[in-house]
Amino acid sequence: MDTTTTTHVTAACMFCQRTTTINLTAQEAKSWKAGTPIQDAMPDRAAPERELIRSGIHPECWAAAFGPAD
């Protein structure tokens, strides 16, 4: 099993303007960069974490703007 990781720096959050650094597995990064939908490329990550990776929006910023996720 490949345990190689790669560092991903998110886009700036549209609410707080902070970026976040996240470690992705090599397979997650490769699959996502190849165009696989993020939910398929990273099925073991929670939806709020995938949103953070994809858009840069922090879960707490999302909740403050739109209320808690269902």
mmJSON file of the N, C-alpha and C atoms, coordinates in Angstrom:
{"data_MODEL":{"atom_site":{
"group_PDB":["ATOM","ATOM","ATOM","ATOM","ATOM","ATOM","ATOM","ATOM","ATOM","ATOM","ATOM","ATOM","ATOM","ATOM","ATOM","ATOM","ATOM","ATOM","ATOM","ATOM","ATOM","ATOM","ATOM","ATOM","ATOM","ATOM","ATOM","ATOM","ATOM","ATOM","ATOM","ATOM","ATOM","ATOM","ATOM","ATOM","ATOM","ATOM","ATOM","ATOM","ATOM","ATOM","ATOM","ATOM","ATOM","ATOM","ATOM","ATOM","ATOM","ATOM","ATOM","ATOM","ATOM","ATOM","ATOM","ATOM","ATOM","ATOM","ATOM","ATOM","ATOM","ATOM","ATOM","ATOM","ATOM","ATOM","ATOM","ATOM","ATOM","ATOM","ATOM","ATOM","ATOM","ATOM","ATOM","ATOM","ATOM","ATOM","ATOM","ATOM","ATOM","ATOM","ATOM","ATOM","ATOM","ATOM","ATOM","ATOM","ATOM","ATOM","ATOM","ATOM","ATOM","ATOM","ATOM","ATOM","ATOM","ATOM","ATOM","ATOM","ATOM","ATOM","ATOM","ATOM","ATOM","ATOM","ATOM","ATOM","ATOM","ATOM","ATOM","ATOM","ATOM","ATOM","ATOM","ATOM","ATOM","ATOM","ATOM","ATOM","ATOM","ATOM","ATOM","ATOM","ATOM","ATOM","ATOM","ATOM","ATOM","ATOM","ATOM","ATOM","ATOM","ATOM","ATOM","ATOM","ATOM","ATOM","ATOM","ATOM","ATOM","ATOM","ATOM","ATOM","ATOM","ATOM","ATOM","ATOM","ATOM","ATOM","ATOM","ATOM","ATOM","ATOM","ATOM","ATOM","ATOM","ATOM","ATOM","ATOM","ATOM","ATOM","ATOM","ATOM","ATOM","ATOM","ATOM","ATOM","ATOM","ATOM","ATOM","ATOM","ATOM","ATOM","ATOM","ATOM","ATOM","ATOM","ATOM","ATOM","ATOM","ATOM","ATOM","ATOM","ATOM","ATOM","ATOM","ATOM","ATOM","ATOM","ATOM","ATOM","ATOM","ATOM","ATOM","ATOM","ATOM","ATOM","ATOM","ATOM","ATOM","ATOM","ATOM","ATOM","ATOM","ATOM","ATOM","ATOM","ATOM","ATOM"],
"id":[1,2,3,4,5,6,7,8,9,10,11,12,13,14,15,16,17,18,19,20,21,22,23,24,25,26,27,28,29,30,31,32,33,34,35,36,37,38,39,40,41,42,43,44,45,46,47,48,49,50,51,52,53,54,55,56,57,58,59,60,61,62,63,64,65,66,67,68,69,70,71,72,73,74,75,76,77,78,79,80,81,82,83,84,85,86,87,88,89,90,91,92,93,94,95,96,97,98,99,100,101,102,103,104,105,106,107,108,109,110,111,112,113,114,115,116,117,118,119,120,121,122,123,124,125,126,127,128,129,130,131,132,133,134,135,136,137,138,139,140,141,142,143,144,145,146,147,148,149,150,151,152,153,154,155,156,157,158,159,160,161,162,163,164,165,166,167,168,169,170,171,172,173,174,175,176,177,178,179,180,181,182,183,184,185,186,187,188,189,190,191,192,193,194,195,196,197,198,199,200,201,202,203,204,205,206,207,208,209,210],
"type_symbol":["N","C","C","N","C","C","N","C","C","N","C","C","N","C","C","N","C","C","N","C","C","N","C","C","N","C","C","N","C","C","N","C","C","N","C","C","N","C","C","N","C","C","N","C","C","N","C","C","N","C","C","N","C","C","N","C","C","N","C","C","N","C","C","N","C","C","N","C","C","N","C","C","N","C","C","N","C","C","N","C","C","N","C","C","N","C","C","N","C","C","N","C","C","N","C","C","N","C","C","N","C","C","N","C","C","N","C","C","N","C","C","N","C","C","N","C","C","N","C","C","N","C","C","N","C","C","N","C","C","N","C","C","N","C","C","N","C","C","N","C","C","N","C","C","N","C","C","N","C","C","N","C","C","N","C","C","N","C","C","N","C","C","N","C","C","N","C","C","N","C","C","N","C","C","N","C","C","N","C","C","N","C","C","N","C","C","N","C","C","N","C","C","N","C","C","N","C","C","N","C","C","N","C","C","N","C","C","N","C","C"],
"label_atom_id":["N","CA","C","N","CA","C","N","CA","C","N","CA","C","N","CA","C","N","CA","C","N","CA","C","N","CA","C","N","CA","C","N","CA","C","N","CA","C","N","CA","C","N","CA","C","N","CA","C","N","CA","C","N","CA","C","N","CA","C","N","CA","C","N","CA","C","N","CA","C","N","CA","C","N","CA","C","N","CA","C","N","CA","C","N","CA","C","N","CA","C","N","CA","C","N","CA","C","N","CA","C","N","CA","C","N","CA","C","N","CA","C","N","CA","C","N","CA","C","N","CA","C","N","CA","C","N","CA","C","N","CA","C","N","CA","C","N","CA","C","N","CA","C","N","CA","C","N","CA","C","N","CA","C","N","CA","C","N","CA","C","N","CA","C","N","CA","C","N","CA","C","N","CA","C","N","CA","C","N","CA","C","N","CA","C","N","CA","C","N","CA","C","N","CA","C","N","CA","C","N","CA","C","N","CA","C","N","CA","C","N","CA","C","N","CA","C","N","CA","C","N","CA","C","N","CA","C","N","CA","C","N","CA","C","N","CA","C","N","CA","C","N","CA","C"],
"label_alt_id":[null,null,null,null,null,null,null,null,null,null,null,null,null,null,null,null,null,null,null,null,null,null,null,null,null,null,null,null,null,null,null,null,null,null,null,null,null,null,null,null,null,null,null,null,null,null,null,null,null,null,null,null,null,null,null,null,null,null,null,null,null,null,null,null,null,null,null,null,null,null,null,null,null,null,null,null,null,null,null,null,null,null,null,null,null,null,null,null,null,null,null,null,null,null,null,null,null,null,null,null,null,null,null,null,null,null,null,null,null,null,null,null,null,null,null,null,null,null,null,null,null,null,null,null,null,null,null,null,null,null,null,null,null,null,null,null,null,null,null,null,null,null,null,null,null,null,null,null,null,null,null,null,null,null,null,null,null,null,null,null,null,null,null,null,null,null,null,null,null,null,null,null,null,null,null,null,null,null,null,null,null,null,null,null,null,null,null,null,null,null,null,null,null,null,null,null,null,null,null,null,null,null,null,null,null,null,null,null,null,null],
"label_comp_id":["MET","MET","MET","ASP","ASP","ASP","THR","THR","THR","THR","THR","THR","THR","THR","THR","THR","THR","THR","THR","THR","THR","HIS","HIS","HIS","VAL","VAL","VAL","THR","THR","THR","ALA","ALA","ALA","ALA","ALA","ALA","CYS","CYS","CYS","MET","MET","MET","PHE","PHE","PHE","CYS","CYS","CYS","GLN","GLN","GLN","ARG","ARG","ARG","THR","THR","THR","THR","THR","THR","THR","THR","THR","ILE","ILE","ILE","ASN","ASN","ASN","LEU","LEU","LEU","THR","THR","THR","ALA","ALA","ALA","GLN","GLN","GLN","GLU","GLU","GLU","ALA","ALA","ALA","LYS","LYS","LYS","SER","SER","SER","TRP","TRP","TRP","LYS","LYS","LYS","ALA","ALA","ALA","GLY","GLY","GLY","THR","THR","THR","PRO","PRO","PRO","ILE","ILE","ILE","GLN","GLN","GLN","ASP","ASP","ASP","ALA","ALA","ALA","MET","MET","MET","PRO","PRO","PRO","ASP","ASP","ASP","ARG","ARG","ARG","ALA","ALA","ALA","ALA","ALA","ALA","PRO","PRO","PRO","GLU","GLU","GLU","ARG","ARG","ARG","GLU","GLU","GLU","LEU","LEU","LEU","ILE","ILE","ILE","ARG","ARG","ARG","SER","SER","SER","GLY","GLY","GLY","ILE","ILE","ILE","HIS","HIS","HIS","PRO","PRO","PRO","GLU","GLU","GLU","CYS","CYS","CYS","TRP","TRP","TRP","ALA","ALA","ALA","ALA","ALA","ALA","ALA","ALA","ALA","PHE","PHE","PHE","GLY","GLY","GLY","PRO","PRO","PRO","ALA","ALA","ALA","ASP","ASP","ASP"],
"label_asym_id":["A","A","A","A","A","A","A","A","A","A","A","A","A","A","A","A","A","A","A","A","A","A","A","A","A","A","A","A","A","A","A","A","A","A","A","A","A","A","A","A","A","A","A","A","A","A","A","A","A","A","A","A","A","A","A","A","A","A","A","A","A","A","A","A","A","A","A","A","A","A","A","A","A","A","A","A","A","A","A","A","A","A","A","A","A","A","A","A","A","A","A","A","A","A","A","A","A","A","A","A","A","A","A","A","A","A","A","A","A","A","A","A","A","A","A","A","A","A","A","A","A","A","A","A","A","A","A","A","A","A","A","A","A","A","A","A","A","A","A","A","A","A","A","A","A","A","A","A","A","A","A","A","A","A","A","A","A","A","A","A","A","A","A","A","A","A","A","A","A","A","A","A","A","A","A","A","A","A","A","A","A","A","A","A","A","A","A","A","A","A","A","A","A","A","A","A","A","A","A","A","A","A","A","A","A","A","A","A","A","A"],
"label_entity_id":["1","1","1","1","1","1","1","1","1","1","1","1","1","1","1","1","1","1","1","1","1","1","1","1","1","1","1","1","1","1","1","1","1","1","1","1","1","1","1","1","1","1","1","1","1","1","1","1","1","1","1","1","1","1","1","1","1","1","1","1","1","1","1","1","1","1","1","1","1","1","1","1","1","1","1","1","1","1","1","1","1","1","1","1","1","1","1","1","1","1","1","1","1","1","1","1","1","1","1","1","1","1","1","1","1","1","1","1","1","1","1","1","1","1","1","1","1","1","1","1","1","1","1","1","1","1","1","1","1","1","1","1","1","1","1","1","1","1","1","1","1","1","1","1","1","1","1","1","1","1","1","1","1","1","1","1","1","1","1","1","1","1","1","1","1","1","1","1","1","1","1","1","1","1","1","1","1","1","1","1","1","1","1","1","1","1","1","1","1","1","1","1","1","1","1","1","1","1","1","1","1","1","1","1","1","1","1","1","1","1"],
"label_seq_id":[1,1,1,2,2,2,3,3,3,4,4,4,5,5,5,6,6,6,7,7,7,8,8,8,9,9,9,10,10,10,11,11,11,12,12,12,13,13,13,14,14,14,15,15,15,16,16,16,17,17,17,18,18,18,19,19,19,20,20,20,21,21,21,22,22,22,23,23,23,24,24,24,25,25,25,26,26,26,27,27,27,28,28,28,29,29,29,30,30,30,31,31,31,32,32,32,33,33,33,34,34,34,35,35,35,36,36,36,37,37,37,38,38,38,39,39,39,40,40,40,41,41,41,42,42,42,43,43,43,44,44,44,45,45,45,46,46,46,47,47,47,48,48,48,49,49,49,50,50,50,51,51,51,52,52,52,53,53,53,54,54,54,55,55,55,56,56,56,57,57,57,58,58,58,59,59,59,60,60,60,61,61,61,62,62,62,63,63,63,64,64,64,65,65,65,66,66,66,67,67,67,68,68,68,69,69,69,70,70,70],
"pdbx_PDB_ins_code":[null,null,null,null,null,null,null,null,null,null,null,null,null,null,null,null,null,null,null,null,null,null,null,null,null,null,null,null,null,null,null,null,null,null,null,null,null,null,null,null,null,null,null,null,null,null,null,null,null,null,null,null,null,null,null,null,null,null,null,null,null,null,null,null,null,null,null,null,null,null,null,null,null,null,null,null,null,null,null,null,null,null,null,null,null,null,null,null,null,null,null,null,null,null,null,null,null,null,null,null,null,null,null,null,null,null,null,null,null,null,null,null,null,null,null,null,null,null,null,null,null,null,null,null,null,null,null,null,null,null,null,null,null,null,null,null,null,null,null,null,null,null,null,null,null,null,null,null,null,null,null,null,null,null,null,null,null,null,null,null,null,null,null,null,null,null,null,null,null,null,null,null,null,null,null,null,null,null,null,null,null,null,null,null,null,null,null,null,null,null,null,null,null,null,null,null,null,null,null,null,null,null,null,null,null,null,null,null,null,null],
"Cartn_x":[0.835,0.0,0.882,0.599,1.363,0.908,1.82,1.488,2.038,2.451,2.983,1.889,2.257,1.296,1.816,0.903,1.235,0.517,1.117,0.542,-0.324,-1.53,-2.463,-2.774,-2.57,-2.939,-4.224,-5.262,-6.569,-6.57,-7.591,-7.862,-8.216,-8.16,-8.549,-10.057,-10.443,-11.853,-12.551,-13.693,-14.411,-14.96,-14.985,-15.509,-14.405,-13.358,-12.312,-10.977,-10.879,-9.691,-8.457,-8.587,-7.461,-7.345,-6.131,-5.906,-5.639,-5.717,-5.462,-4.56,-3.626,-2.758,-3.255,-3.476,-4.022,-3.139,-2.877,-2.148,-3.144,-2.905,-3.696,-2.82,-3.445,-2.667,-2.324,-1.291,-0.898,-2.04,-2.763,-3.879,-5.018,-5.349,-6.401,-6.043,-4.831,-4.391,-4.397,-3.872,-3.804,-5.199,-6.072,-7.425,-8.187,-8.096,-8.797,-8.265,-6.94,-6.337,-6.693,-6.973,-7.352,-8.803,-9.545,-10.92,-11.984,-11.571,-12.548,-13.282,-14.615,-15.332,-14.76,-14.683,-14.007,-14.625,-15.952,-16.588,-16.174,-15.763,-15.279,-13.77,-13.053,-11.607,-11.233,-12.11,-11.828,-13.05,-13.534,-14.775,-14.678,-13.475,-13.318,-13.25,-13.266,-13.25,-14.678,-14.939,-16.273,-16.561,-17.842,-18.246,-17.696,-17.728,-17.167,-15.665,-14.941,-13.508,-13.282,-14.1,-13.982,-14.3,-15.287,-15.613,-14.445,-13.803,-12.623,-11.527,-11.275,-10.242,-10.595,-11.846,-12.287,-12.382,-12.975,-13.275,-12.512,-11.963,-11.275,-12.185,-13.486,-14.417,-14.311,-13.981,-13.849,-15.23,-15.33,-16.62,-17.248,-16.432,-16.988,-17.461,-16.807,-17.253,-18.566,-18.674,-19.9,-21.06,-20.836,-21.891,-22.314,-21.356,-21.685,-22.519,-22.239,-22.954,-24.299,-24.376,-25.558,-26.235,-25.685,-26.226,-25.549,-25.778,-25.115,-25.571,-24.639,-24.976,-25.947,-26.812,-27.793,-27.175],
"Cartn_y":[-1.182,0.0,1.249,2.168,3.409,4.399,4.831,5.776,7.173,7.404,8.7,9.755,10.917,12.02,13.214,14.078,15.315,16.452,17.601,18.751,19.542,19.849,20.652,21.913,23.069,24.34,24.786,24.995,25.351,26.78,27.068,28.452,29.208,30.52,31.324,31.182,31.0,30.902,32.205,32.112,33.315,34.121,33.536,34.233,34.841,34.074,34.567,34.845,34.485,34.704,33.914,32.937,32.103,30.898,30.432,29.179,28.092,26.857,25.717,24.747,24.138,23.121,21.757,20.865,19.538,18.501,17.404,16.286,15.357,15.113,14.159,12.957,11.795,10.648,10.861,10.2,10.315,9.877,8.834,8.34,9.352,9.978,11.001,12.15,12.642,13.77,13.408,12.239,11.809,11.661,11.018,10.78,12.091,12.975,14.252,15.119,15.174,15.967,15.401,14.105,13.473,13.747,14.417,14.78,13.945,13.013,12.227,13.146,13.063,13.888,13.669,14.755,14.689,13.644,13.466,12.472,11.052,10.843,9.531,9.395,10.497,10.483,10.37,10.881,10.903,10.442,9.231,8.783,8.622,8.478,8.276,9.598,10.71,12.017,12.53,13.221,13.779,14.892,15.092,16.113,17.504,17.966,19.291,19.389,18.296,18.3,18.336,17.601,17.653,19.053,19.705,21.081,22.011,21.843,22.631,22.414,21.171,20.86,21.467,21.345,21.789,23.303,23.96,25.389,26.289,25.702,26.501,26.981,26.702,27.157,26.248,26.852,26.103,25.679,24.509,24.062,25.075,25.707,26.671,27.945,28.325,29.489,29.178,27.965,27.522,27.557,27.003,26.954,28.355,29.256,30.635,31.334,31.037,31.685,31.049,29.72,29.011,28.123,28.047,27.151,25.799,24.959,23.649,22.766,21.915,20.958,19.93,19.46,18.436,17.075],
"Cartn_z":[0.0,0.0,0.0,-0.896,-1.023,0.046,0.887,1.95,1.667,0.43,0.039,0.145,0.661,0.733,-0.041,-0.373,-1.058,-0.336,-0.323,0.356,-0.611,-0.178,-0.967,-0.169,-0.776,-0.159,-0.822,-0.015,-0.552,-1.09,-1.85,-2.227,-0.949,-0.997,0.158,0.386,1.628,1.998,1.626,0.991,0.572,1.748,2.939,4.107,4.975,5.255,6.159,5.458,4.199,3.363,3.784,4.678,5.073,4.139,3.936,3.223,4.263,3.825,4.696,3.953,4.668,4.098,4.562,3.612,3.894,3.215,3.891,3.285,2.61,1.328,0.563,0.267,0.158,-0.288,-1.754,-2.202,-3.6,-4.509,-4.123,-4.933,-4.978,-3.839,-3.83,-4.773,-4.651,-5.474,-6.951,-7.284,-8.68,-9.271,-8.549,-9.033,-9.209,-8.242,-8.304,-9.449,-9.584,-10.67,-12.04,-12.111,-13.375,-13.742,-12.839,-13.143,-12.471,-11.62,-10.878,-9.913,-9.835,-8.864,-7.461,-6.703,-5.402,-4.477,-4.533,-3.661,-4.034,-5.276,-5.702,-5.489,-5.64,-5.444,-3.968,-3.092,-1.649,-0.849,-1.099,-0.451,1.066,1.598,3.039,3.811,3.118,3.784,3.909,4.997,5.237,4.231,3.928,2.957,3.293,4.565,4.855,4.559,4.773,4.468,2.963,2.215,0.752,0.233,0.819,0.418,0.709,1.839,2.176,1.136,0.782,-0.204,-1.554,-1.954,-3.276,-3.399,-2.39,-2.525,-1.568,-0.498,0.504,1.628,1.538,2.572,3.794,4.938,6.191,6.699,7.299,7.825,8.784,9.634,10.581,9.875,8.794,8.015,7.31,6.775,6.121,7.115,8.305,9.322,9.766,9.89,10.289,9.216,7.96,6.863,6.556,6.629,6.152,7.199,8.401,9.419,9.338,10.324,10.359,9.188,8.749,7.681,8.222,7.358,7.781,7.84],
"occupancy":[1.0,1.0,1.0,1.0,1.0,1.0,1.0,1.0,1.0,1.0,1.0,1.0,1.0,1.0,1.0,1.0,1.0,1.0,1.0,1.0,1.0,1.0,1.0,1.0,1.0,1.0,1.0,1.0,1.0,1.0,1.0,1.0,1.0,1.0,1.0,1.0,1.0,1.0,1.0,1.0,1.0,1.0,1.0,1.0,1.0,1.0,1.0,1.0,1.0,1.0,1.0,1.0,1.0,1.0,1.0,1.0,1.0,1.0,1.0,1.0,1.0,1.0,1.0,1.0,1.0,1.0,1.0,1.0,1.0,1.0,1.0,1.0,1.0,1.0,1.0,1.0,1.0,1.0,1.0,1.0,1.0,1.0,1.0,1.0,1.0,1.0,1.0,1.0,1.0,1.0,1.0,1.0,1.0,1.0,1.0,1.0,1.0,1.0,1.0,1.0,1.0,1.0,1.0,1.0,1.0,1.0,1.0,1.0,1.0,1.0,1.0,1.0,1.0,1.0,1.0,1.0,1.0,1.0,1.0,1.0,1.0,1.0,1.0,1.0,1.0,1.0,1.0,1.0,1.0,1.0,1.0,1.0,1.0,1.0,1.0,1.0,1.0,1.0,1.0,1.0,1.0,1.0,1.0,1.0,1.0,1.0,1.0,1.0,1.0,1.0,1.0,1.0,1.0,1.0,1.0,1.0,1.0,1.0,1.0,1.0,1.0,1.0,1.0,1.0,1.0,1.0,1.0,1.0,1.0,1.0,1.0,1.0,1.0,1.0,1.0,1.0,1.0,1.0,1.0,1.0,1.0,1.0,1.0,1.0,1.0,1.0,1.0,1.0,1.0,1.0,1.0,1.0,1.0,1.0,1.0,1.0,1.0,1.0,1.0,1.0,1.0,1.0,1.0,1.0,1.0,1.0,1.0,1.0,1.0,1.0],
"B_iso_or_equiv":[0.0,0.0,0.0,0.0,0.0,0.0,0.0,0.0,0.0,0.0,0.0,0.0,0.0,0.0,0.0,0.0,0.0,0.0,0.0,0.0,0.0,0.0,0.0,0.0,0.0,0.0,0.0,0.0,0.0,0.0,0.0,0.0,0.0,0.0,0.0,0.0,0.0,0.0,0.0,0.0,0.0,0.0,0.0,0.0,0.0,0.0,0.0,0.0,0.0,0.0,0.0,0.0,0.0,0.0,0.0,0.0,0.0,0.0,0.0,0.0,0.0,0.0,0.0,0.0,0.0,0.0,0.0,0.0,0.0,0.0,0.0,0.0,0.0,0.0,0.0,0.0,0.0,0.0,0.0,0.0,0.0,0.0,0.0,0.0,0.0,0.0,0.0,0.0,0.0,0.0,0.0,0.0,0.0,0.0,0.0,0.0,0.0,0.0,0.0,0.0,0.0,0.0,0.0,0.0,0.0,0.0,0.0,0.0,0.0,0.0,0.0,0.0,0.0,0.0,0.0,0.0,0.0,0.0,0.0,0.0,0.0,0.0,0.0,0.0,0.0,0.0,0.0,0.0,0.0,0.0,0.0,0.0,0.0,0.0,0.0,0.0,0.0,0.0,0.0,0.0,0.0,0.0,0.0,0.0,0.0,0.0,0.0,0.0,0.0,0.0,0.0,0.0,0.0,0.0,0.0,0.0,0.0,0.0,0.0,0.0,0.0,0.0,0.0,0.0,0.0,0.0,0.0,0.0,0.0,0.0,0.0,0.0,0.0,0.0,0.0,0.0,0.0,0.0,0.0,0.0,0.0,0.0,0.0,0.0,0.0,0.0,0.0,0.0,0.0,0.0,0.0,0.0,0.0,0.0,0.0,0.0,0.0,0.0,0.0,0.0,0.0,0.0,0.0,0.0,0.0,0.0,0.0,0.0,0.0,0.0],
"pdbx_formal_charge":[null,null,null,null,null,null,null,null,null,null,null,null,null,null,null,null,null,null,null,null,null,null,null,null,null,null,null,null,null,null,null,null,null,null,null,null,null,null,null,null,null,null,null,null,null,null,null,null,null,null,null,null,null,null,null,null,null,null,null,null,null,null,null,null,null,null,null,null,null,null,null,null,null,null,null,null,null,null,null,null,null,null,null,null,null,null,null,null,null,null,null,null,null,null,null,null,null,null,null,null,null,null,null,null,null,null,null,null,null,null,null,null,null,null,null,null,null,null,null,null,null,null,null,null,null,null,null,null,null,null,null,null,null,null,null,null,null,null,null,null,null,null,null,null,null,null,null,null,null,null,null,null,null,null,null,null,null,null,null,null,null,null,null,null,null,null,null,null,null,null,null,null,null,null,null,null,null,null,null,null,null,null,null,null,null,null,null,null,null,null,null,null,null,null,null,null,null,null,null,null,null,null,null,null,null,null,null,null,null,null],
"auth_seq_id":[1,1,1,2,2,2,3,3,3,4,4,4,5,5,5,6,6,6,7,7,7,8,8,8,9,9,9,10,10,10,11,11,11,12,12,12,13,13,13,14,14,14,15,15,15,16,16,16,17,17,17,18,18,18,19,19,19,20,20,20,21,21,21,22,22,22,23,23,23,24,24,24,25,25,25,26,26,26,27,27,27,28,28,28,29,29,29,30,30,30,31,31,31,32,32,32,33,33,33,34,34,34,35,35,35,36,36,36,37,37,37,38,38,38,39,39,39,40,40,40,41,41,41,42,42,42,43,43,43,44,44,44,45,45,45,46,46,46,47,47,47,48,48,48,49,49,49,50,50,50,51,51,51,52,52,52,53,53,53,54,54,54,55,55,55,56,56,56,57,57,57,58,58,58,59,59,59,60,60,60,61,61,61,62,62,62,63,63,63,64,64,64,65,65,65,66,66,66,67,67,67,68,68,68,69,69,69,70,70,70],
"auth_comp_id":["MET","MET","MET","ASP","ASP","ASP","THR","THR","THR","THR","THR","THR","THR","THR","THR","THR","THR","THR","THR","THR","THR","HIS","HIS","HIS","VAL","VAL","VAL","THR","THR","THR","ALA","ALA","ALA","ALA","ALA","ALA","CYS","CYS","CYS","MET","MET","MET","PHE","PHE","PHE","CYS","CYS","CYS","GLN","GLN","GLN","ARG","ARG","ARG","THR","THR","THR","THR","THR","THR","THR","THR","THR","ILE","ILE","ILE","ASN","ASN","ASN","LEU","LEU","LEU","THR","THR","THR","ALA","ALA","ALA","GLN","GLN","GLN","GLU","GLU","GLU","ALA","ALA","ALA","LYS","LYS","LYS","SER","SER","SER","TRP","TRP","TRP","LYS","LYS","LYS","ALA","ALA","ALA","GLY","GLY","GLY","THR","THR","THR","PRO","PRO","PRO","ILE","ILE","ILE","GLN","GLN","GLN","ASP","ASP","ASP","ALA","ALA","ALA","MET","MET","MET","PRO","PRO","PRO","ASP","ASP","ASP","ARG","ARG","ARG","ALA","ALA","ALA","ALA","ALA","ALA","PRO","PRO","PRO","GLU","GLU","GLU","ARG","ARG","ARG","GLU","GLU","GLU","LEU","LEU","LEU","ILE","ILE","ILE","ARG","ARG","ARG","SER","SER","SER","GLY","GLY","GLY","ILE","ILE","ILE","HIS","HIS","HIS","PRO","PRO","PRO","GLU","GLU","GLU","CYS","CYS","CYS","TRP","TRP","TRP","ALA","ALA","ALA","ALA","ALA","ALA","ALA","ALA","ALA","PHE","PHE","PHE","GLY","GLY","GLY","PRO","PRO","PRO","ALA","ALA","ALA","ASP","ASP","ASP"],
"auth_asym_id":["A","A","A","A","A","A","A","A","A","A","A","A","A","A","A","A","A","A","A","A","A","A","A","A","A","A","A","A","A","A","A","A","A","A","A","A","A","A","A","A","A","A","A","A","A","A","A","A","A","A","A","A","A","A","A","A","A","A","A","A","A","A","A","A","A","A","A","A","A","A","A","A","A","A","A","A","A","A","A","A","A","A","A","A","A","A","A","A","A","A","A","A","A","A","A","A","A","A","A","A","A","A","A","A","A","A","A","A","A","A","A","A","A","A","A","A","A","A","A","A","A","A","A","A","A","A","A","A","A","A","A","A","A","A","A","A","A","A","A","A","A","A","A","A","A","A","A","A","A","A","A","A","A","A","A","A","A","A","A","A","A","A","A","A","A","A","A","A","A","A","A","A","A","A","A","A","A","A","A","A","A","A","A","A","A","A","A","A","A","A","A","A","A","A","A","A","A","A","A","A","A","A","A","A","A","A","A","A","A","A"],
"auth_atom_id":["N","CA","C","N","CA","C","N","CA","C","N","CA","C","N","CA","C","N","CA","C","N","CA","C","N","CA","C","N","CA","C","N","CA","C","N","CA","C","N","CA","C","N","CA","C","N","CA","C","N","CA","C","N","CA","C","N","CA","C","N","CA","C","N","CA","C","N","CA","C","N","CA","C","N","CA","C","N","CA","C","N","CA","C","N","CA","C","N","CA","C","N","CA","C","N","CA","C","N","CA","C","N","CA","C","N","CA","C","N","CA","C","N","CA","C","N","CA","C","N","CA","C","N","CA","C","N","CA","C","N","CA","C","N","CA","C","N","CA","C","N","CA","C","N","CA","C","N","CA","C","N","CA","C","N","CA","C","N","CA","C","N","CA","C","N","CA","C","N","CA","C","N","CA","C","N","CA","C","N","CA","C","N","CA","C","N","CA","C","N","CA","C","N","CA","C","N","CA","C","N","CA","C","N","CA","C","N","CA","C","N","CA","C","N","CA","C","N","CA","C","N","CA","C","N","CA","C","N","CA","C","N","CA","C","N","CA","C","N","CA","C","N","CA","C"],
"pdbx_PDB_model_num":[1,1,1,1,1,1,1,1,1,1,1,1,1,1,1,1,1,1,1,1,1,1,1,1,1,1,1,1,1,1,1,1,1,1,1,1,1,1,1,1,1,1,1,1,1,1,1,1,1,1,1,1,1,1,1,1,1,1,1,1,1,1,1,1,1,1,1,1,1,1,1,1,1,1,1,1,1,1,1,1,1,1,1,1,1,1,1,1,1,1,1,1,1,1,1,1,1,1,1,1,1,1,1,1,1,1,1,1,1,1,1,1,1,1,1,1,1,1,1,1,1,1,1,1,1,1,1,1,1,1,1,1,1,1,1,1,1,1,1,1,1,1,1,1,1,1,1,1,1,1,1,1,1,1,1,1,1,1,1,1,1,1,1,1,1,1,1,1,1,1,1,1,1,1,1,1,1,1,1,1,1,1,1,1,1,1,1,1,1,1,1,1,1,1,1,1,1,1,1,1,1,1,1,1,1,1,1,1,1,1]
}}}
